[in-house]
């Protein structure tokens, strides 16, 4: 098979994939020696790894909350009512601040997406 201008051999390419599997699966560095890890983010770096970056001039509270709920609830939770959302959040050991926000949801509605959950809390993502 022709590999074009790639300077890495097929064997080395497979070795590199094997080395990165732990990092890709776990989402955090897997090496014991700290000097192998990449340099941590600076204080003034945008929060790209921790959630959505808000548009300039907006607070981004709705986007951040939607991101956190989406991480905890996933797609399989929906459609769901308030009780199902709360039960799923508790089963997945969600931080108390998110559970407190979910307790504010109206109990007479069925939610089909995370966006509907965030909108029901009175927050609307900026367009």
DOPA-735431 format. One record per residue: residue in three letters; x, y negated, z of N, C-alpha, C, CB in turn. Coordinates in pm, 1 decimal. Glycine has a CB too. Example, Ala and Ser with C-alpha at 12.3 -4.5 7.8 and 13.67 -1.06 7.14 Angstrom:
     r       n.px       n.py       n.pz      ca.px      ca.py      ca.pz       c.px       c.py       c.pz      cb.px      cb.py      cb.pz
   ALA     1319.0      569.0      780.0     1230.0      450.0      780.0     1320.0      330.0      780.0     1130.8      447.3      904.6
   SER     1285.0      225.0      708.0     1367.0      106.0      714.0     1290.0       -3.0      787.0     1408.4       59.8      572.5
***
This chain:
     r       n.px       n.py       n.pz      ca.px      ca.py      ca.pz       c.px       c.py       c.pz      cb.px      cb.py      cb.pz
   UNK       84.0      117.2        0.0        0.0        0.0        0.0       88.6     -123.7        0.0      -95.7        0.3      121.1
   UNK       59.1     -219.4      -81.2      136.0     -342.8      -93.1       95.5     -438.6       18.4      114.8     -408.3     -232.2
   UNK      191.0     -486.6       94.9      161.8     -573.5      208.1      192.1     -720.3      179.1      240.4     -528.5      328.4
   UNK      227.5     -754.2       57.8      251.9     -893.7       23.7      379.0     -946.0       86.7      135.4     -978.9       66.2
   UNK      375.6    -1067.8      140.2      495.6    -1130.3      194.1      507.0    -1113.2      345.7      497.0    -1277.4      158.9
   UNK      440.4    -1015.3      402.4      445.6     -991.0      546.4      584.4     -940.4      584.3      336.5     -889.2      589.6
   UNK      647.0    -1004.8      682.6      781.7     -967.6      724.5      781.4     -856.7      829.3      854.1    -1088.8      778.7
   UNK      665.0     -813.6      873.3      654.4     -712.2      976.7      624.2     -578.1      910.6      545.0     -749.4     1080.8
   UNK      698.1     -475.6      951.3      674.9     -343.1      893.9      543.8     -285.4      945.4      791.5     -248.2      926.9
   UNK      497.3     -180.9      882.4      372.7     -117.1      922.3      385.8      -62.6     1064.3      334.9       -4.3      823.9
   UNK      499.4       -1.7     1095.2      520.6       53.8     1228.7      520.3      -56.3     1334.3      652.6      131.5     1233.9
   UNK      589.0     -164.8     1309.5      594.7     -276.6     1405.6      456.3     -340.9     1420.0      699.3     -383.3     1360.0
   UNK      383.1     -347.1     1312.3      248.0     -401.9     1316.3      159.5     -318.1     1409.8      187.4     -406.9     1173.8
   UNK      170.6     -186.4     1400.8       93.8      -98.4     1488.5      139.6     -112.4     1633.7      106.9       47.5     1442.6
   UNK      268.6     -129.5     1656.7      320.1     -149.7     1792.1      264.4     -278.0     1852.3      473.5     -153.9     1791.5
   UNK      260.5     -383.5     1774.0      209.4     -511.3     1822.5       60.5     -500.8     1856.6      232.4     -621.4     1717.5
   UNK      -16.4     -429.7     1774.9     -158.7     -409.3     1804.8     -175.1     -334.8     1936.3     -228.0     -331.8     1690.8
   UNK      -92.6     -232.4     1957.4     -100.1     -154.2     2080.6      -65.3     -240.4     2202.6       -5.8      -32.8     2072.6
   UNK       33.6     -328.3     2189.5       73.8     -415.5     2300.2      -36.8     -513.8     2338.3      200.4     -492.1     2263.2
   UNK     -115.5     -556.1     2242.4     -218.6     -656.5     2268.0     -353.1     -597.9     2309.5     -237.5     -740.4     2146.3
   UNK     -370.6     -466.8     2301.8     -500.2     -408.0     2333.3     -545.4     -439.4     2475.1     -495.1     -258.9     2313.7
   UNK     -457.2     -431.4     2573.0     -494.4     -461.0     2710.9     -541.5     -603.9     2728.4     -378.2     -434.5     2802.8
   UNK     -470.6     -697.0     2665.5     -508.1     -838.0     2673.8     -643.5     -862.4     2608.9     -401.8     -925.6     2607.8
   UNK     -666.8     -802.0     2494.8     -792.5     -822.5     2422.6     -908.7     -763.0     2500.6     -785.4     -760.4     2281.9
   UNK     -891.3     -645.3     2557.5    -1000.4     -579.6     2630.7    -1028.7     -644.8     2765.1     -967.8     -433.7     2651.8
   UNK     -925.6     -687.1     2836.4     -946.9     -738.2     2971.5     -974.9     -887.7     2974.5     -827.1     -708.0     3056.7
   UNK     -923.5     -962.5     2878.9     -944.5    -1106.5     2878.2     -848.0    -1184.0     2966.0    -1082.6    -1136.0     2920.8
   UNK     -748.7    -1116.7     3022.5     -646.5    -1185.6     3102.8     -513.4    -1116.2     3080.8     -684.1    -1186.9     3255.1
   UNK     -402.3    -1182.2     3113.0     -270.8    -1121.8     3090.8     -256.5     -990.5     3167.9     -159.6    -1219.3     3132.1
   UNK     -188.1     -894.9     3106.6     -176.4     -762.7     3167.9      -33.1     -728.3     3206.6     -229.6     -657.6     3073.7
   UNK       58.0     -820.2     3198.2      197.6     -791.9     3231.1      225.9     -820.9     3377.7      291.2     -874.0     3142.1
   UNK      321.1     -748.4     3432.3      358.4     -766.9     3572.3      448.5     -889.0     3587.4      428.7     -641.3     3626.8
   UNK      544.6     -904.4     3496.2      637.4    -1016.3     3505.0      568.4    -1144.4     3459.6      763.5     -989.5     3420.3
   UNK      573.7    -1245.6     3544.4      505.9    -1370.8     3514.7      565.7    -1443.5     3395.1      509.7    -1460.2     3635.0
   UNK      694.4    -1426.3     3369.5      757.7    -1498.7     3260.0      706.8    -1451.9     3124.3      908.3    -1482.7     3266.9
   UNK      639.1    -1337.5     3118.3      579.6    -1292.4     2992.2      451.7    -1369.3     2958.3      549.5    -1142.9     2999.2
   UNK      384.9    -1421.3     3059.4      255.9    -1486.5     3039.6      272.3    -1621.7     2970.7      184.3    -1504.1     3173.5
   UNK      173.3    -1660.8     2891.9      181.1    -1793.9     2830.6      167.4    -1902.3     2936.7       71.9    -1810.8     2722.9
   UNK      214.5    -2019.9     2902.5      209.2    -2132.5     2995.4       63.4    -2169.5     3022.6      287.1    -2254.6     2938.9
   UNK       27.7    -2196.6     3148.6     -111.3    -2232.7     3178.7     -147.7    -2367.9     3118.5     -134.3    -2235.3     3330.2
   UNK     -276.7    -2392.3     3108.2     -325.2    -2517.6     3050.6     -289.4    -2635.2     3141.4     -478.0    -2511.6     3028.2
   UNK     -267.7    -2748.6     3081.0     -237.6    -2870.1     3156.8     -366.9    -2929.4     3211.7     -163.4    -2973.8     3068.1
   UNK     -352.9    -3019.2     3308.3     -470.7    -3079.8     3370.0     -553.8    -3161.7     3272.2     -428.8    -3166.9     3484.8
   UNK     -488.6    -3221.4     3172.6     -561.9    -3306.8     3081.1     -603.0    -3235.9     2952.3     -479.5    -3426.7     3048.0
   UNK     -585.1    -3103.6     2944.3     -629.3    -3028.3     2826.7     -781.1    -3014.5     2828.5     -562.0    -2888.6     2822.1
   UNK     -844.6    -3012.5     2711.3     -990.2    -2993.1     2708.5    -1025.0    -2851.5     2754.7    -1046.6    -3018.9     2565.6
   UNK    -1140.3    -2832.3     2815.3    -1177.6    -2702.2     2871.4    -1226.9    -2603.1     2765.5    -1284.8    -2720.9     2976.4
   UNK    -1143.7    -2572.6     2669.0    -1184.2    -2486.5     2559.2    -1205.4    -2342.8     2605.9    -1080.3    -2490.6     2448.3
   UNK    -1122.3    -2295.2     2696.6    -1131.9    -2156.3     2740.7    -1242.2    -2133.3     2843.5    -1000.4    -2112.6     2798.1
   UNK    -1287.1    -2236.1     2910.8    -1385.8    -2218.1     3016.3    -1527.6    -2250.1     2973.1    -1350.1    -2302.7     3132.8
   UNK    -1547.7    -2291.8     2851.9    -1682.3    -2321.7     2807.2    -1680.2    -2417.2     2690.5    -1764.4    -2379.1     2920.1
   UNK    -1797.1    -2459.0     2648.0    -1804.9    -2548.8     2533.5    -1749.3    -2686.4     2567.2    -1948.8    -2561.0     2485.6
   UNK    -1687.1    -2747.2     2470.5    -1634.8    -2882.2     2487.4    -1747.2    -2979.1     2451.9    -1506.9    -2906.7     2398.2
   UNK    -1788.1    -3065.4     2545.0    -1899.0    -3156.6     2516.5    -1860.4    -3260.2     2412.1    -1944.5    -3226.2     2644.3
   UNK    -1959.6    -3306.2     2339.2    -1937.7    -3410.6     2240.0    -1896.1    -3538.5     2310.8    -2064.6    -3433.8     2154.3
   UNK    -1821.9    -3620.5     2241.0    -1773.3    -3744.8     2299.5    -1890.9    -3832.5     2342.5    -1683.3    -3820.2     2199.5
   UNK    -1884.3    -3878.5     2465.8    -1988.2    -3966.6     2517.1    -2103.5    -3892.9     2584.3    -2041.5    -4050.2     2406.3
   UNK    -2099.1    -3759.3     2590.2    -2205.1    -3684.3     2656.7    -2146.4    -3611.2     2776.2    -2273.1    -3584.7     2559.1
   UNK    -2233.0    -3578.1     2870.4    -2188.1    -3507.0     2989.5    -2163.1    -3360.3     2964.4    -2288.2    -3521.9     3098.8
   UNK    -2243.5    -3300.8     2875.9    -2226.4    -3160.4     2843.8    -2281.3    -3065.5     2947.7    -2084.2    -3132.0     2823.8
   UNK    -2364.5    -3113.8     3039.4    -2417.5    -3027.6     3144.8    -2504.3    -2915.9     3087.3    -2498.0    -3110.0     3245.0
   UNK    -2588.8    -2948.5     2989.4    -2676.7    -2847.9     2930.7    -2596.2    -2740.1     2859.4    -2775.2    -2913.1     2833.5
   UNK    -2493.1    -2780.7     2785.8    -2410.8    -2683.5     2714.0    -2334.9    -2593.3     2810.5    -2312.9    -2755.1     2621.3
   UNK    -2282.2    -2651.2     2917.5    -2207.9    -2572.3     3015.6    -2299.5    -2472.3     3086.4    -2140.7    -2664.5     3118.4
   UNK    -2420.0    -2516.4     3121.6    -2514.7    -2427.0     3187.6    -2560.2    -2316.0     3093.6    -2635.6    -2505.6     3238.2
   UNK    -2584.4    -2350.6     2969.1    -2623.8    -2250.9     2869.8    -2512.6    -2147.5     2850.9    -2657.4    -2318.7     2735.3
   UNK    -2389.2    -2192.7     2846.9    -2274.6    -2103.5     2832.8    -2266.9    -2006.2     2950.5    -2144.5    -2184.6     2822.1
   UNK    -2282.7    -2057.2     3072.9    -2275.2    -1972.6     3191.7    -2388.9    -1871.4     3196.0    -2277.3    -2058.1     3317.3
   UNK    -2511.2    -1915.6     3165.3    -2623.7    -1822.2     3163.1    -2605.4    -1717.1     3053.9    -2755.6    -1897.9     3141.9
   UNK    -2556.9    -1757.6     2938.1    -2536.7    -1662.8     2828.6    -2432.3    -1558.0     2865.9    -2494.2    -1736.6     2700.8
   UNK    -2326.0    -1597.6     2935.0    -2223.5    -1502.4     2979.2    -2281.9    -1400.0     3074.9    -2107.1    -1576.0     3046.0
   UNK    -2369.9    -1443.5     3163.1    -2423.3    -1354.4     3266.2    -2541.7    -1271.6     3218.0    -2464.3    -1434.6     3386.4
   UNK    -2628.4    -1328.7     3135.8    -2750.7    -1259.4     3097.1    -2733.2    -1168.3     2976.5    -2858.0    -1359.2     3068.4
   UNK    -2659.6    -1213.0     2877.1    -2643.6    -1133.0     2755.9    -2770.3    -1131.5     2672.1    -2604.0     -991.2     2791.5
   UNK    -2769.9    -1052.7     2567.8    -2884.1    -1047.7     2475.8    -2990.6     -948.1     2518.5    -2836.7    -1013.1     2337.3
   UNK    -2951.7     -846.3     2591.6    -3044.8     -738.1     2622.2    -3146.7     -774.8     2728.2    -2969.1     -617.4     2666.4
   UNK    -3128.6     -884.0     2796.7    -3220.2     -925.1     2902.9    -3352.8     -974.6     2846.9    -3156.5    -1033.6     2988.1
   UNK    -3351.6    -1030.6     2730.6    -3469.2    -1099.3     2676.7    -3554.1    -1007.8     2590.6    -3426.9    -1220.0     2595.9
   UNK    -3685.6    -1032.5     2583.3    -3764.5    -1134.4     2652.7    -3775.6    -1102.7     2800.8    -3904.1    -1145.6     2590.8
   UNK    -3782.0    -1209.7     2881.7    -3781.9    -1192.2     3026.4    -3861.7    -1302.1     3093.8    -3639.1    -1190.2     3080.3
   UNK    -3916.9    -1268.5     3210.0    -3981.2    -1369.5     3292.4    -3882.0    -1414.2     3400.1    -4113.2    -1314.7     3355.9
   UNK    -3926.8    -1500.9     3487.7    -3838.6    -1555.5     3591.7    -3781.1    -1444.7     3679.6    -3914.8    -1656.8     3678.5
   UNK    -3862.5    -1349.4     3718.9    -3817.0    -1240.4     3804.8    -3710.0    -1155.1     3738.8    -3933.6    -1153.5     3843.8
   UNK    -3726.6    -1126.8     3610.4    -3628.0    -1046.7     3538.1    -3496.2    -1121.2     3526.7    -3679.8    -1009.9     3399.0
   UNK    -3502.9    -1250.6     3499.9    -3381.0    -1331.5     3490.5    -3307.4    -1330.6     3624.2    -3414.5    -1476.9     3448.3
   UNK    -3379.9    -1352.7     3733.4    -3317.5    -1354.3     3865.6    -3259.4    -1217.7     3902.3    -3419.0    -1397.8     3971.1
   UNK    -3333.2    -1111.5     3873.5    -3284.5     -976.9     3904.8    -3156.8     -945.5     3826.9    -3392.7     -872.1     3873.3
   UNK    -3154.4     -981.1     3698.4    -3036.0     -956.3     3615.9    -2916.6    -1036.1     3666.9    -3064.3     -991.6     3469.3
   UNK    -2938.1    -1160.6     3703.3    -2828.9    -1242.9     3755.2    -2772.9    -1184.9     3884.8    -2876.8    -1386.6     3778.5
   UNK    -2859.9    -1137.2     3971.7    -2813.0    -1079.0     4098.6    -2739.7     -948.1     4075.4    -2930.7    -1056.1     4194.2
   UNK    -2789.4     -865.5     3982.9    -2723.7     -738.0     3952.4    -2584.0     -759.1     3896.1    -2807.5     -657.4     3853.6
   UNK    -2564.9     -869.4     3826.4    -2435.9     -897.1     3763.1    -2348.8     -988.3     3848.4    -2457.2     -959.7     3626.6
   UNK    -2381.8    -1001.0     3975.6    -2300.7    -1074.6     4073.4    -2268.9    -1216.8     4027.6    -2171.1     -999.8     4100.1
   UNK    -2372.7    -1285.9     3987.9    -2361.4    -1423.4     3941.4    -2338.3    -1516.5     4060.6    -2488.2    -1465.3     3862.8
   UNK    -2259.5    -1623.1     4042.7    -2239.4    -1718.9     4152.2    -2372.4    -1777.8     4200.8    -2145.7    -1832.0     4107.0
   UNK    -2376.0    -1811.1     4327.9    -2498.9    -1859.8     4391.1    -2553.1    -1986.8     4326.7    -2474.2    -1884.8     4537.3
   UNK    -2464.3    -2072.1     4277.1    -2511.8    -2197.4     4217.5    -2596.7    -2171.1     4092.5    -2392.4    -2287.9     4181.9
   UNK    -2563.6    -2067.3     4014.5    -2645.1    -2034.3     3897.1    -2775.6    -1968.8     3937.3    -2568.3    -1942.5     3802.8
   UNK    -2772.0    -1886.1     4039.8    -2896.0    -1823.6     4087.2    -2989.9    -1931.2     4141.5    -2866.1    -1716.7     4196.7
   UNK    -2934.2    -2030.3     4211.5    -3016.7    -2139.9     4263.4    -3082.1    -2216.8     4149.2    -2932.0    -2235.2     4349.7
   UNK    -3008.7    -2237.6     4039.8    -3067.7    -2305.5     3923.7    -3177.3    -2220.5     3861.0    -2959.6    -2337.4     3819.0
   UNK    -3156.2    -2088.7     3853.8    -3255.9    -1999.6     3794.0    -3381.1    -1990.4     3880.6    -3196.7    -1859.9     3772.9
   UNK    -3367.6    -2009.5     4009.7    -3484.9    -2007.7     4098.6    -3577.0    -2125.5     4071.7    -3441.0    -2009.2     4245.0
   UNK    -3528.3    -2228.6     4003.5    -3609.8    -2344.4     3967.6    -3696.9    -2318.5     3845.2    -3521.1    -2464.1     3942.4
   UNK    -3678.5    -2204.4     3778.8    -3755.7    -2173.4     3658.1    -3903.2    -2156.0     3690.9    -3701.5    -2046.5     3590.6
   UNK    -3991.4    -2202.7     3601.8    -4134.6    -2176.5     3620.3    -4162.3    -2026.6     3608.3    -4219.0    -2255.6     3516.6
   UNK    -4248.7    -1974.0     3694.1    -4273.8    -1829.8     3696.1    -4382.2    -1786.4     3598.6    -4312.0    -1786.9     3834.7
   UNK    -4449.2    -1880.4     3534.6    -4560.2    -1844.5     3446.2    -4520.4    -1836.4     3298.8    -4671.5    -1944.6     3462.1
   UNK    -4393.1    -1833.3     3269.6    -4347.6    -1831.5     3130.1    -4264.7    -1708.0     3101.8    -4266.6    -1957.2     3098.1
   UNK    -4259.1    -1672.5     2972.3    -4169.7    -1566.9     2924.3    -4063.8    -1634.7     2839.6    -4247.3    -1455.8     2842.4
   UNK    -3938.2    -1600.7     2865.1    -3825.8    -1662.8     2796.3    -3768.8    -1563.9     2694.9    -3716.4    -1708.2     2897.4
   UNK    -3742.9    -1613.5     2574.1    -3692.9    -1528.8     2466.9    -3544.2    -1550.8     2438.7    -3772.5    -1553.4     2341.4
   UNK    -3490.2    -1663.7     2482.5    -3348.8    -1694.5     2460.2    -3293.3    -1770.2     2581.1    -3330.1    -1778.0     2329.7
   UNK    -3162.7    -1778.8     2587.3    -3097.5    -1856.9     2692.3    -3130.6    -2004.8     2674.4    -2944.1    -1834.8     2690.3
   UNK    -3142.8    -2048.2     2550.7    -3178.9    -2187.5     2524.5    -3313.0    -2224.6     2585.5    -3182.1    -2213.3     2375.4
   UNK    -3408.7    -2131.7     2581.0    -3539.3    -2157.3     2642.6    -3526.8    -2166.8     2794.8    -3639.5    -2046.5     2604.5
   UNK    -3438.5    -2088.1     2853.1    -3416.0    -2093.3     2998.0    -3360.6    -2229.9     3036.4    -3318.9    -1980.8     3043.3
   UNK    -3262.3    -2277.5     2962.7    -3201.5    -2407.3     2993.2    -3301.0    -2520.9     2969.4    -3074.9    -2428.8     2907.9
   UNK    -3379.6    -2511.0     2864.2    -3481.7    -2614.4     2837.8    -3587.3    -2616.7     2947.1    -3548.7    -2590.6     2701.6
   UNK    -3622.6    -2499.4     3000.3    -3722.7    -2492.9     3107.4    -3670.7    -2558.5     3235.0    -3761.9    -2347.0     3135.5
   UNK    -3539.8    -2566.7     3249.0    -3480.4    -2633.0     3365.2    -3472.4    -2784.2     3346.4    -3341.3    -2577.0     3392.1
   UNK    -3521.1    -2833.4     3232.0    -3523.0    -2977.2     3207.0    -3398.6    -3031.1     3139.5    -3542.5    -3048.7     3334.2
   UNK    -3309.9    -2943.6     3094.8    -3188.1    -2987.3     3026.3    -3199.9    -2953.3     2878.0    -3061.2    -2920.5     3088.6
   UNK    -3160.6    -3046.2     2795.3    -3168.2    -3025.5     2651.1    -3032.6    -3054.5     2589.7    -3277.7    -3114.7     2587.2
   UNK    -2975.7    -2954.5     2519.9    -2845.2    -2976.8     2454.9    -2855.0    -3090.0     2353.2    -2795.5    -2847.1     2385.6
   UNK    -2750.8    -3173.1     2352.4    -2748.1    -3282.7     2256.8    -2723.8    -3228.4     2117.2    -2640.3    -3385.7     2294.2
   UNK    -2785.5    -3290.6     2020.3    -2770.5    -3245.9     1880.9    -2645.6    -3303.5     1820.5    -2892.0    -3285.6     1796.9
***
